[in-house]
Amino acid sequence: MSSENGQSGGGAEGAPPEQLALIRESVRKASVPRAKPRTWRGADLAKELPVARVLVDKGVLHLDRYFDYAVPAELDADAQPGVRVRVRFGAGRHRVREGRREGGGLIDGFLVERVAESDYSGPLAALAQVVSPERVLSEELLGLARAVADRYAGGLADVLQLAVPPRSARAEQRLSPEPLSAPGRPEAGSWGRYERGAGFLEALASGGAPRAVWNALPGPEWSAEIARAVVATLASGRGALVVLPDGRAVARVDDALTSLMGKGRHAVLTADAGPEKRYREWLAVRRGSVRAVVGTRAAMFAPVRDLGLVALWDDGDDSHSEQHAPQPHAREVLLLRAAQDKCAFLLGSWSCTVEAAQLVESGWARPLVAAREQVRGAAPLVRTVGDGDLARDEAARAARLPTLAWQAVREGLRHGPVLVQVPRRGYVPRMACANCRVPARCRHCSGPLEAQGSGAELRCGWCGREEGSWHCPECGGFRLRAQVVGARRTAEELGRAFPAVPVRTSGREHVLDTVPGTPSLVVSTPGAEPVAEGGYAAALLLDGWAMLGRPDLRAGEDALRRWIGAASLVRPQEAGGTVVVLAEPTLRPVQALVRWDPVGHAVRELSERAELGFPPVSRMASVAGPGEAVEEFLRTAELPPEAEVLGPVPLPVTAVGRPRRVGAPPPGERWDRALIRVPPGSGAALAAALKTAQAARMARGGGEVAVRVRIDPPDIG
C-alpha cells in the first residue's frame, strides 16, 4: 500500500473535496430510474407510432408472421422500416415487469413497419437494439420476398436470408459514390443479326417493357449483346439486372459492359467477391449509386431502383436453382419481378427449355430468333456416330473413338484446338458388359463396379468390396468396357494417341476460363468448357447415350442443351468447324442438334408434356421423408380437390461416404417420396395447402422427423 493510500484509510470522510463531490453526484443520479439494457425497463416509449412490427429470423413456418414490439424513445430515430433489429423472443405472458414483457433469447429480425397500436392485447416486449440504421429492406423487396415464399411454400425469413446479404459494418461506414449520368443509346451491333433484335433494343431505350425469349446464335457475341441491352435500358433512365449461371459468364458480361460504358456504372454480385465487397456493392445498388447489376443467382433479389429490365442467361443450367430453402429458381423469381415492376424481360440461351417455349406459346413473351440463313452461317457442321457405325468400325472396337472421330480430331488439330466433352469427371466411374452393355453390379449389394485407375481391380462403389471374377448375368460375357469414361481417362488415351499435342483438362477440380488458339486437346466435363481464342476447330461429344439414358424427364432437353453449349464454341462451318456426337442419330435431341433447332425440340416436348399432364404445363410438388411421416403428412394436408398424388415410392439410399445430391435422404436412411400434381391455375392453392400442413406439423412438434416439401422439383425421374 502506498503512503497516499495509507493516509486515506479513513474512508469517505477523509476524501478530498473533489472526490466527495463526485460521490454525491453519483448517488443523486442513482435515484433516477434507468432503463435496463436490452429490455428498456422503465424507459419512455416513442411518442409517435410506438409499436414496431418485426419479422423475426426464426426460419420455421408456424412463426411466419410479424410480431409487435414496443419502441423505446431512445431508439425512435433509428427504428425505421427496413432496418435490422434485435429483439427478445420466446418469453411467456407471465414474465412481465413494470408493464413490459421480458425474458427470451435475443434474435435478429427486420423492422417491417411502425404503427400506432398493436393488435396484440397483452404487454409488449421492447426492441432490444437497432443493429444498424441502414434501411436494407425496401417495400419492393419485401413484396417480392413474400411472393417468392408463397409460390414455393416457404417462409419469408428464409427468402430474406437469400435476398439480403450478411451485414458488414465497415462496408456500411463507407460512402457509396455519386451516381453517374445515364449513358447514350447504343448501336444495334450484333443484335442486327436477329429479325427483331434492333427493335427490341430500341424499345428498351425508349422506356418500353418488351418481353422476349431469345435464342442466341452460336459464338461469343452473346455477352456483348446482353451488355447492349443493359446500356439501352440505362439510357432510358431505368435500372437493369442480369443473372448468369456462373462466375465465368459474369466476367464476360462484366468485361463487355466495361468496354461499352466504362467503370463505375454497374455492380457485380457474386459469392467469390467475399462478404465485405459483396455487401458494399449491394449497398451501392440499394442506395442508388449504380443502376445496373450483373451476378449469379444470389443477384436475382438485387434491389435495383427503377427496374427496367431483368435478363437471365441459360435458364436450364442447374446453378439457377437455389439449394437453400425454399429453393426458388432464378427464372421464376425474375418472372415475378417483371410482373411486379412492369419491366422488360429477356430470357436468353443458345438452347431452349420447355419453360421458355411455354412463355412464347402462352403469348406472354415474343420469340427473338435469327433467320435460318443466319443460323446456318454461324453454326458448325454436326456429324453423328450411332451404334450401327460403331459395330462396323474396327477402330471403335479396338479403342473408344470411331474412325470419324479420329479423323475430325486429326484434321482439327491442323488449324487450332479441339474440344472433347466427356459426361463424367475422373477415371472410369462405371463399367458395363462389353457385349450387351448391361451395367456391372456388385454381387453383394448390387452397387456399381468401378475401376479407379489403369489396370486396377474392380471395386464396388457402394460397399467397397473388390470383384475379381465378374461375369455378365444376362449374356454370360466376361469382357468389360467403360460405361462412361471420365475426363482423366479420356485425356490419358488422347495423350497417347497424339503425343506431340498438349492436352488440357477442365472440370470440377480445375475449370479453365480460356485456352489459346494454338493446336491442343481440351478435355472438359459439361458446363466447364473453356472459350478458345478464335473458336475451336472441332469438338467431340462423347458417350451421348449416357446423357440421354438418364432416368429423368429432362434427360433429352438437358443433353441437347449441353451439346449445343459446347458446339457453340466451335467455329462456323464455313471456317471448317466440325462437331462429332457419339449418339444414335435417330433420337430427337440428336436430330435437333444436327438441324440446330433447339426451339423446335422444346415446342414438341411442350406439346407432349401437355398431353401427359407433365410440368411445366401442370404444377408439381414433391414430399420426401421417412415413409410413415410422408403418409401422415399426406393424410393431414388439405390438398386441392383436383390434386393427384403419385406414390409414395422409395428413394435410392445414399451410401455412407458418397456425395449427397440435393433432396436425397441422409446417408444410410430410407426415405419415400410422393409427387403431387395439379392442373394449370391451381399451383398457388397447392403451395398454400402444403405450407399450411407443414406449419401445422411443426407447431405440433413434428419437426424432429424431417419431411421436405419442394415446389417444382427440377428432377422428378
Secondary structure, 3 states (H helix, E strand, C coil): CCHHHHHCCCHHHHCCHHHHHHHHHHHHHHCCCCCCCCCCCCCCECCCCCEEEEEECCCCHHHCCCEEEECEHHHCCCCCCCCEEEEEECCCCCCEECCEECCCEEEEEEEEEEECCCCCCCCCCECCEEEECCCCCCHHHHHHHHHHHHHCCCCHHHHHHHHCCCCCHHHHHCCCCCCCCCCCCCCCHHHHHECCHHHHHHHHHCCCCCEEEEECCCCCCHHHHHHHHHHHHHHCCCEEEEECCCHHHHHHHHHHHHHHHCCCCCEEECHHHCHHHHHHHHHHHHCCCCCEEEECHHHHHCCCCCEEEEEEECCCCHHHECCCCCCCEHHHHHHHHHHHHCCEEEEEECCCCHHHHHHHHCCCCEEECECHHHHHHHCCEEEEECHHHHHHCHHHHHCCCCHHHHHHHHHHCCCCCEEEECCECCCECEEEECCCCCECECCCCCCEEEECCCCCCEEECCCCCEECCCCCCCCCCCCEEEEECEHHHHHHHHHHHCCCCCEEEECCCCCCCEECCCCCEEEECCCCCCEECCCECEEEECCHHHHHCCCCCCHHHHHHHHHHHHHCCECCHHHCCEEEEECCCCCHHHHHHHHCCHHHHHHHHHHHHHHHCCCCCCEEEEEEECHHHHHHHHHHCCCCCCCEEEEEEECCCCCCCCCCCCCCCCCCCCCEEEEEEECCCCHHHHHHHHHHHHHHHHHCCHHHCCCEEEECCCCCC
